[in-house]
Amino acid sequence: MKTNSNFVLRTIIGQNVLVAEGVNAVNMSSIIHLNDSAAYLWTSVQGKEFTVETLRDLLLERYEVDEATAAADAAKVAQTWEEYKLLQ
C-alpha cells in the first residue's frame, strides 16, 4: 500500500491534519486529524510502499510497546486510512 499523494500533513495550531491538495481538495468536506503517533507513521511512509508490518516495526522502534500491541495498532491505523481513502 502507499499513502495517497493528494494529502499533505500540516501542523495547524499545534494539531496534525491531513489536507487535500489539488483537484481533490474541492470535494473535501472535512479535515482529517492525526494524533502524534499516526502523524509519525504517515511521515515515515509517505511516498513509499509499505505494509502493516512496516507500520508495526516503526511503532516498535519509536515507542515502548510490546509487539502484539504495536501490531494491533498498526492494523487499526491502516484500516482507518483505507476507510478514509488515504491510501492508493
N, C-alpha and C positions, 0 to 999 in steps of 0.2 A: 504494500500500500504506500501511498505518498500523500502528503498534505496538499490541499487544494491551493494552487498558486494564486488564486484570486483573493485570498485572505492574507492580510498582513497583521502581525501582532504589534500593537501600540500600547503605550502606557499613558492613560488619560486620568489625570487627577489621582495618581497613585494606584490605579486599577489596570490590570492586564485585560485588554479587549482585542478581539479579532475584528477587523474592519474589512469589509468587502471593497475592492478597488476595481475600477474599470466598468464595463457594461453591466456586470452582475450587481454592482452597487445600487443601481437604480431600483432593483426589486428587493433590496434588503429592508426588512421591516423591524429588525431588532439588532441589538449589539450583543455579541457573544462574549461573556465574561469568563476568564480563565483564572483559577487560583494559581498561586506561585508554582506549585508542582506541575500543573498542566502547562503553564507557560514555559517552564524549563523543558519539558518534553517537546513541546511544539518547536521551540528554538533549536533544540538538539537535532531534530529530524527534518526540519523544513528543507524542502528541495531535494530530499534523499529518499530512496526506497527504504522501508523499514517494516518490521513485523511486531507483533505483540511482544515477542521475546526481546526485541530491541528495546522497547519501552520498559519492560521489566528490568533489564540489565542497567538501563540508565537510572531507574529508581534505586536499585541496589547500590550503585556507585555513589549516589548523592545522599541517600538517607539511611539511617539506621533502622532497617526494617527487615523482617525475615522474608525468605524467597516466596512463600505462599501468599503473603500479604501483597508483596510487590507484583506478583503475577495476577492476582485478582484485581488490583488497582489498575494495572496496565490494560487488562482486558476491558475493564469498565470505561477507561478513557477512550480506547479505540472504538468501542461500541457507541459511545456518546458522539464522538467525532463523526462516525459513519451516519448516525441518525440526523445530525445537523448538516450533513453534506459537506463536511470539512475535509473530506478525503477524495482523491481522484481514483 
